[in-house]
Amino acid sequence: MSLRIAVAAPFQQKGRERMRKSEFVVALSLDRDWFSPDQAKRLVNVASGQGLLAHEGDELVAEFDPAAVEIPEEFTPDERLLQEQSTFEKVLDKVVSGGTAKQTAVAEINELQQRVGVTVEAAAILYARRRSIDVSAEADEALADLKV
């Protein structure tokens, strides 16, 4: 997933799993020239919302092992990373990260949705849980969206 790659890059560059937010922004904007400083700050918000980053004081802490992420030499993140993902997209990303091909997952989630008669988010959550993928936060988010 390219969001994970973009977030891992500054941590790999510094060789650690925590850094000041300002260091993170500089690494993405000036060192790598992937984003403007404002876009890099936005990426922090998106990655935090996805559970990839935690805030401890003025530091960002990787909630995954950045050293385990392979960053392809030609990798350049797409600006679409800066957009909030829907609950469905978040669940789908976790399913794909769990080893299911994206096209297969989408087709099977759509089939499950039709068979069970629920929203696509509910079908995706059920699909993920059947594969022992933790989507608790996404389930809470989907439930909150239904209550609105």
FENZI-V760216 format. One record per pair of residues at least 4 apart in sequence whose ideal C-beta (glycine too) atoms are under 6 Angstrom apart, sorted by sequence separation. I is the first residue (numbers start at 1). J is the second residue. D is the distance in whole Angstrom. If there is no record, write none. Layout:
BEGIN
i->I j->J d->D
i->I j->J d->D
END
This chain:
BEGIN
i->8 j->12 d->6
i->19 j->23 d->4
i->25 j->29 d->6
i->26 j->30 d->5
i->27 j->31 d->5
i->28 j->32 d->6
i->35 j->39 d->4
i->43 j->47 d->6
i->62 j->66 d->5
i->71 j->75 d->6
i->77 j->81 d->5
i->85 j->89 d->4
i->100 j->104 d->6
i->105 j->109 d->6
i->112 j->116 d->6
i->118 j->122 d->4
i->135 j->139 d->6
i->14 j->19 d->6
i->19 j->24 d->6
i->35 j->40 d->4
i->47 j->52 d->4
i->48 j->53 d->5
i->56 j->61 d->5
i->85 j->90 d->5
i->95 j->100 d->5
i->100 j->105 d->5
i->118 j->123 d->5
i->128 j->133 d->4
i->11 j->17 d->6
i->28 j->34 d->5
i->29 j->35 d->5
i->47 j->53 d->5
i->96 j->102 d->5
i->28 j->35 d->5
i->29 j->36 d->6
i->53 j->60 d->5
i->54 j->61 d->5
i->113 j->120 d->5
i->128 j->135 d->4
i->29 j->37 d->5
i->54 j->63 d->5
i->95 j->105 d->5
i->113 j->123 d->4
i->125 j->135 d->5
i->29 j->40 d->5
i->52 j->63 d->6
i->112 j->123 d->5
i->25 j->37 d->5
i->28 j->40 d->4
i->51 j->63 d->6
i->10 j->24 d->5
i->13 j->27 d->6
i->109 j->123 d->5
i->125 j->139 d->5
i->25 j->40 d->4
i->109 j->124 d->5
i->112 j->127 d->6
i->25 j->41 d->6
i->10 j->27 d->3
i->109 j->127 d->5
i->121 j->142 d->4
i->88 j->120 d->5
i->88 j->121 d->5
i->91 j->124 d->4
i->95 j->128 d->5
i->87 j->121 d->5
i->91 j->125 d->6
i->98 j->133 d->5
i->24 j->60 d->5
i->88 j->124 d->5
i->91 j->128 d->5
i->20 j->58 d->6
i->20 j->59 d->6
i->21 j->60 d->5
i->94 j->133 d->5
i->7 j->47 d->5
i->42 j->82 d->5
i->18 j->59 d->5
i->18 j->61 d->5
i->34 j->77 d->5
i->39 j->82 d->6
i->91 j->135 d->5
i->7 j->52 d->5
i->17 j->62 d->5
i->91 j->138 d->5
i->90 j->138 d->5
i->11 j->62 d->5
i->87 j->138 d->5
i->12 j->66 d->5
i->87 j->141 d->5
i->11 j->66 d->4
i->87 j->142 d->5
i->8 j->66 d->4
i->8 j->69 d->4
i->9 j->71 d->6
i->5 j->69 d->6
i->4 j->69 d->6
i->5 j->71 d->5
i->5 j->75 d->6
i->6 j->77 d->4
i->2 j->77 d->5
i->3 j->81 d->5
i->1 j->93 d->5
END
